[in-house]
């Protein structure tokens, strides 16, 4: 069974940021950071076809494909950005 872009697993990157915003006030002296990424073993070309979504569009949803040589760099950049 294929995971599609409207699956709750894919949109969890938004929910985790909502949780981060709610919890941050309880951490006065520290910055809280929560992230969610999907590291997909599905080839990028297949996701592009199935989801009708470009690589930048998928990366905007924190869905990264392991066959892209820059997937780890993109994830770290998003975390540090």
N, C-alpha and C positions, 0 to 999 in steps of 0.2 A: 504494500500500500504506500503510495506516494504522499509525502507531506506537501500541502499546497500553501501558498502565501497567506491565506486567511486562517491557517491553523493557529490555535492559541500558543503553541510552542514558538512560532515565528514572531508573534506580536508580544511575547514576554519581555523583549528588550524595552518596550514602553512601560509595562507594568512595574518592572524592577526599578525604573527611574522614578515612577510615582512613589514607590515605597521608600526610595532613597530620600526624596523630598519630604516625606512625612516623618522619617526618622531623624533627619539631620538636626532639627531643633533640640533633640535630646543629647546631642554630642557637642556641647558648647565649645570645648577646647580642641576639637578634632574635626577634620573634614571627612565625612562619610562618602564612600564611593561604591556603588553597586553596578555591576554590568552583567549582561547576558549575551552570549554569543552561541551561534550554531556553527560548528565546524563540520561541514558536510563532506562525506565521502563520495557523494554523487558528483560526477564530472560537471564542471561549470557549463559546458555546452548543453548538457541535458537540462539543467535547471533553467537556462536561458530559454530553451524551447518550451518546457513544461509550464513555466511561470510567465512566459512572455515578458521577461524582466531582464534588463541589462545588469552587468556586473556592478556598476555603481549603485543601481537601484537596490540590488540585493545587499550590498555592503552597507547601505544606509539603514537596512533592517538588521544589521549585524549577522547576516548569513554569509559565511565565508566558505569557499570551497578549497579543500586540501590540494586539489590539482593546480591551484594558482600558487606560483612560487612566492608570492608576496603576502600570503594569507596571514602569517604570523606578524609580519611587519604592520599590516593594516590593523590587526587586532591591538597590538601594542600602541600604535599611533592613536587609535580611538580611546584607549584607556588613559593614555598620558595627555591627550588633547584636551 
